[in-house]
Structures are given as structure tokens and as C-alpha cells.
Amino acid sequence: MNSPATPATFPLQSWAHRSGKFRVNALAPADWSTQALSARARIAEVFYRFAVTYDEAQIPQLVTCFTENASYEVAQSQAEPFVIFSGRADILANLPAVTRMQGDQRRHLISNVLVEELDLAAGTASAIAYAIVAVAANGLSVGASVIYSARLSREEDGCWRFTNLFIGMDSYAGERPLQQDGVSGVARSVPSAP
């Protein structure tokens, strides 16, 4: 006897854009001066540095990618986040528990970094990026496809840092650990950050 096929599940197509968490500007002339190119490269590096330090569970180094009062949000297929950390100290206090709960080795492959707004005079920017997250646990698999939407500012030391990082997972493969009590001040069973 054949068992009934499991129905396919899909996230709402274009959910990040439709929910207002993500926006791509039309291709238009932009500032490509040496100073602007340098800023764009430094902004991309913040995404790359975040990914590598997350994968290596080097949270003290990871939090250097954020301003003191930054917000860190994680959602799955919707604009409403299930994890919110407010400020560098909150990220530092709570993110180690998330990485421990995952219990596997992740590798974030960041791509498609687009700097959508860049104001060199004000030292502010917005950027988006994609990631595919490889997971090594009982073999190798794709753990998540992710979209990032970020606001950044250039601080006095010349480094660009996230003032807001929204992490939107399209889907998450495998078993998800439970969110710990006290993380973000909410006790609930939710998927962890990728």
C-alpha cells in the first residue's frame, strides 16, 4: 500500500519584498568614485565577517559588526521576527546559546551584496544580500536560504557597522532547536537563527 504523498509547501513567493522588509532599486547611475567603491567593499565585508564569525562561534568578534544600539532580527518567510536582540550587549549575551543549540557546523555563503543607498557625507547606507547555509551534520546538506536587509553606519573608527540586520529565512531544513527561555525576553518554541 502506498502512503499518500506529502503535499509540497512553499513560502510566499517574494515574501520579503511584499512584506516591506526588502527593496531593490532600479538600476540607475550611482556614485562609483574611489571613496564610494571603498565604502561598498567595506559594507560587503561586514556581511562576510558576520557570516564567518557566526560559523566559527566567535561571538565577541561577531558583535564588532554591530553598532552599540543595533537591532538583530530573525524571521522565517514573513516580516514578523521570532528573534529580536536589541543592542550589542544583548547580541553578545544571547547568540552563543543559539549557536550551541544548533549543534552542527554551518557555513554561510554570502552573495549578491547590493548597496541600495549610500550617503557618504552622512555615513549611512542600506544594503541587501543573500546566503545559502551549508550544514555539516550526518553528512552535508543545505540548511537554509536567507535574505539579509541591513542599515549600516560608518563610525568614528571608519568601520561600517550594522545598525539593523534583518535575517529572513525562506526555509529551514531539518530539525530546529527550541529557543531558550529568556532570549529576547520571550519563552517560546521557535526556530533558531541560521
C-alpha positions as CSV (number, residue, x, y, z in Angstrom):
1,M,0.0,0.0,0.0
2,N,1.4,3.4,-1.0
3,S,1.3,6.2,1.6
4,P,-0.1,9.5,0.4
5,A,2.4,11.9,-0.9
6,T,3.3,14.8,1.5
7,P,2.0,18.0,0.0
8,A,4.6,20.5,-1.1
9,T,5.0,23.6,1.0
10,F,6.3,26.8,-0.4
11,P,7.0,30.2,1.2
12,L,5.0,33.0,-0.3
13,Q,7.0,34.0,-3.4
14,S,8.7,37.3,-3.0
15,W,7.6,37.4,0.7
16,A,10.5,39.8,1.8
17,H,9.7,42.4,-0.8
18,R,5.9,42.1,-0.5
19,S,6.1,42.5,3.3
20,G,8.2,45.6,3.0
21,K,11.4,44.1,4.6
22,F,13.3,44.2,1.3
23,R,13.5,46.5,-1.6
24,V,15.6,46.5,-4.8
25,N,16.1,49.8,-6.5
26,A,16.0,50.1,-10.3
27,L,19.4,50.1,-11.9
28,A,20.4,53.8,-12.1
29,P,23.6,55.9,-12.2
30,A,25.4,55.9,-8.8
31,D,28.5,57.2,-7.2
32,W,31.4,55.0,-8.3
33,S,34.1,57.2,-7.1
34,T,37.1,55.7,-5.3
35,Q,35.6,56.7,-2.0
36,A,32.2,55.1,-2.9
37,L,33.9,51.9,-4.1
38,S,35.8,51.7,-0.9
39,A,32.6,52.1,1.1
40,R,30.8,49.5,-0.9
41,A,33.7,47.0,-0.4
42,R,33.8,47.7,3.4
43,I,30.0,47.2,3.6
44,A,30.2,43.9,1.8
45,E,33.0,42.9,4.2
46,V,30.6,43.5,7.2
47,F,28.3,40.8,5.8
48,Y,31.2,38.4,5.1
49,R,32.8,39.0,8.6
50,F,29.4,38.4,10.2
51,A,29.0,35.1,8.4
52,V,32.5,33.7,9.2
53,T,32.4,34.7,12.8
54,Y,28.9,33.2,13.2
55,D,30.1,30.0,11.6
56,E,33.1,29.8,13.9
57,A,31.0,30.8,17.0
58,Q,33.3,33.8,17.6
59,I,30.6,35.9,19.0
60,P,32.9,38.6,20.6
61,Q,34.3,39.2,17.0
62,L,30.8,39.0,15.5
63,V,29.4,41.8,17.7
64,T,32.1,44.1,16.3
65,C,30.0,44.1,13.1
66,F,27.2,46.0,15.0
67,T,26.8,49.5,16.4
68,E,26.3,49.7,20.2
69,N,22.5,50.1,19.8
70,A,21.9,47.9,16.8
71,S,18.9,45.6,16.3
72,Y,19.2,42.0,15.1
73,E,16.1,40.3,13.9
74,V,15.4,36.8,12.5
75,A,12.2,35.7,10.7
76,Q,11.1,32.9,8.5
77,S,9.1,33.6,5.4
78,Q,7.4,36.6,6.9
79,A,8.3,40.1,8.1
80,E,7.4,39.4,11.8
81,P,10.7,38.3,13.5
82,F,10.7,35.4,16.0
83,V,14.1,36.6,17.4
84,I,14.9,40.2,18.3
85,F,18.1,41.2,20.0
86,S,18.5,44.9,20.9
87,G,22.0,46.2,21.2
88,R,25.4,44.8,21.0
89,A,25.3,43.6,24.7
90,D,22.1,41.6,24.0
91,I,23.5,40.0,20.9
92,L,26.7,39.0,22.8
93,A,24.6,37.7,25.7
94,N,22.2,35.6,23.7
95,L,23.7,34.5,20.4
96,P,26.1,31.9,22.0
97,A,23.1,29.9,23.2
98,V,21.6,29.9,19.7
99,T,24.8,28.5,18.1
100,R,25.2,25.9,20.9
101,M,21.6,24.7,20.3
102,Q,22.2,24.2,16.6
103,G,25.0,21.7,17.5
104,D,26.3,21.4,13.9
105,Q,28.8,23.1,11.7
106,R,27.4,25.8,9.5
107,R,29.0,27.7,6.6
108,H,27.2,30.8,5.3
109,L,27.9,31.6,1.7
110,I,27.1,35.3,1.2
111,S,26.4,36.6,-2.2
112,N,24.5,39.3,-4.2
113,V,25.5,42.1,-1.9
114,L,23.8,45.2,-3.2
115,V,24.3,48.6,-1.6
116,E,21.0,50.2,-2.2
117,E,21.6,53.6,-0.6
118,L,24.9,55.2,0.2
119,D,25.3,58.6,1.7
120,L,29.0,59.2,2.2
121,A,28.5,62.6,3.8
122,A,26.1,61.3,6.5
123,G,28.0,57.9,6.8
124,T,24.8,55.9,6.3
125,A,23.8,53.0,3.9
126,S,21.3,50.3,3.3
127,A,22.3,47.0,1.8
128,I,20.8,43.6,0.9
129,A,22.5,40.2,0.5
130,Y,21.7,36.6,0.0
131,A,23.1,33.5,1.7
132,I,23.0,29.8,1.3
133,V,23.8,28.0,4.5
134,A,25.6,24.6,4.3
135,V,25.2,22.4,7.3
136,A,27.6,19.6,8.2
137,A,25.8,17.1,10.4
138,N,25.3,13.4,9.4
139,G,26.7,14.4,6.0
140,L,26.3,17.7,4.2
141,S,23.1,19.5,3.4
142,V,21.7,22.9,2.6
143,G,20.3,24.2,5.9
144,A,18.6,27.4,4.7
145,S,18.3,30.0,2.0
146,V,18.5,33.5,3.5
147,I,17.9,37.1,2.6
148,Y,19.5,39.9,4.6
149,S,18.3,43.5,4.7
150,A,20.5,45.9,6.6
151,R,21.0,49.5,7.6
152,L,24.6,50.5,8.3
153,S,26.5,53.5,9.6
154,R,30.1,54.5,9.4
155,E,31.5,55.0,12.9
156,E,34.4,57.2,14.1
157,D,37.0,54.5,13.5
158,G,36.0,54.4,9.8
159,C,34.3,51.0,10.0
160,W,30.9,50.4,8.7
161,R,28.6,48.5,11.1
162,F,25.1,47.2,11.1
163,T,22.6,49.4,12.9
164,N,19.8,47.0,11.9
165,L,20.2,43.5,10.5
166,F,17.1,41.6,9.4
167,I,17.7,37.9,8.6
168,G,14.9,36.4,6.6
169,M,15.0,32.7,6.0
170,D,12.9,31.4,3.1
171,S,13.0,27.9,4.6
172,Y,15.0,26.0,7.2
173,A,15.9,22.3,6.6
174,G,16.0,19.7,9.3
175,E,15.2,19.8,13.0
176,R,15.2,23.2,14.6
177,P,16.3,23.6,18.2
178,L,14.0,25.3,20.7
179,Q,14.5,28.9,21.6
180,Q,15.8,29.2,25.2
181,D,13.7,30.9,27.8
182,G,14.9,34.5,28.3
183,V,16.3,35.0,24.8
184,S,14.7,38.3,23.7
185,G,12.6,38.1,26.9
186,V,10.3,35.6,25.3
187,A,9.9,31.9,26.2
188,R,8.5,30.0,23.2
189,S,9.3,27.2,20.8
190,V,10.6,28.8,17.6
191,P,13.3,28.0,15.0
192,S,16.7,29.3,15.8
193,A,18.7,31.7,13.6
194,P,20.5,30.2,10.6
